[in-house]
Amino acid sequence: MTFSTAALVAGHALAVPYTLFVPGFLRVWRRREPLPYAAAQVGAVLIAAGWATRGNTVAAVGNVAWLVGFGAAYAAEGRKRAG
């Protein structure tokens, strides 16, 4: 198994349950649980690395954009709830 395949498999296994599966996403977004958030972010990094290693720049940039956008939205929502 190549690095890119391993990164894509591991990344999807980490990210999908907390981003595409509604109960998992609600754990991250509503309950603000840090471990599922970290798993989703690490998963996105692995997915982006897997696509970059395969030479698919568009997919890698798209996943990095999701990583940054979700992180920014998560931080903004946390500030809104705290203050």
C-alpha positions as CSV (number, residue, x, y, z in Angstrom):
1,M,0.0,0.0,0.0
2,T,1.4,3.4,-1.0
3,F,1.5,6.4,1.3
4,S,-1.1,8.2,-0.7
5,T,-3.6,5.3,-0.4
6,A,-2.9,4.9,3.3
7,A,-3.3,8.6,3.9
8,L,-6.6,8.7,2.0
9,V,-8.0,5.6,3.8
10,A,-7.0,6.8,7.2
11,G,-8.1,10.4,6.5
12,H,-11.5,9.4,5.4
13,A,-11.9,7.0,8.3
14,L,-11.1,9.9,10.7
15,A,-13.0,12.7,8.9
16,V,-16.2,11.2,7.5
17,P,-17.8,10.1,10.8
18,Y,-17.5,13.7,12.1
19,T,-18.3,15.7,9.0
20,L,-20.7,13.8,6.8
21,F,-22.5,11.7,9.4
22,V,-25.0,14.0,11.0
23,P,-24.8,12.6,14.7
24,G,-21.0,12.9,14.5
25,F,-21.1,16.4,13.1
26,L,-23.5,17.4,15.9
27,R,-21.0,16.2,18.4
28,V,-18.4,18.5,16.9
29,W,-20.6,21.5,16.2
30,R,-23.2,21.6,19.0
31,R,-21.5,19.9,21.9
32,R,-18.0,21.3,21.0
33,E,-16.2,18.0,21.8
34,P,-12.5,18.6,21.1
35,L,-11.5,15.0,20.2
36,P,-13.9,14.6,17.3
37,Y,-13.0,18.0,16.1
38,A,-9.3,17.1,16.2
39,A,-10.0,13.8,14.4
40,A,-11.9,15.6,11.6
41,Q,-9.1,18.1,11.2
42,V,-6.3,15.4,11.2
43,G,-8.4,13.5,8.7
44,A,-8.6,16.5,6.4
45,V,-4.8,16.9,6.6
46,L,-4.3,13.3,5.7
47,I,-6.7,13.5,2.8
48,A,-5.1,16.6,1.5
49,A,-1.6,15.0,1.8
50,G,-2.9,11.8,0.1
51,W,-4.2,13.8,-2.9
52,A,-1.1,16.0,-3.0
53,T,1.1,12.9,-3.1
54,R,-0.9,11.5,-6.0
55,G,-0.5,14.8,-7.8
56,N,-4.1,15.8,-7.7
57,T,-3.6,19.5,-6.8
58,V,-7.3,20.5,-7.2
59,A,-8.4,17.8,-4.7
60,A,-5.6,18.7,-2.3
61,V,-6.4,22.4,-2.4
62,G,-10.1,21.7,-2.0
63,N,-9.4,19.7,1.2
64,V,-7.1,22.3,2.6
65,A,-9.8,24.9,1.9
66,W,-12.3,22.8,3.8
67,L,-9.8,22.4,6.6
68,V,-9.2,26.1,7.0
69,G,-12.8,27.1,6.4
70,F,-14.2,24.6,8.9
71,G,-11.5,25.6,11.5
72,A,-12.4,29.3,11.0
73,A,-16.2,28.6,11.3
74,Y,-15.6,26.5,14.4
75,A,-13.6,29.2,16.0
76,A,-16.1,31.9,15.1
77,E,-19.0,29.9,16.5
78,G,-17.1,29.2,19.7
79,R,-16.4,32.9,20.2
80,K,-20.1,33.7,19.5
81,R,-21.2,31.1,22.1
82,A,-18.7,32.3,24.7
83,G,-19.4,35.9,24.5
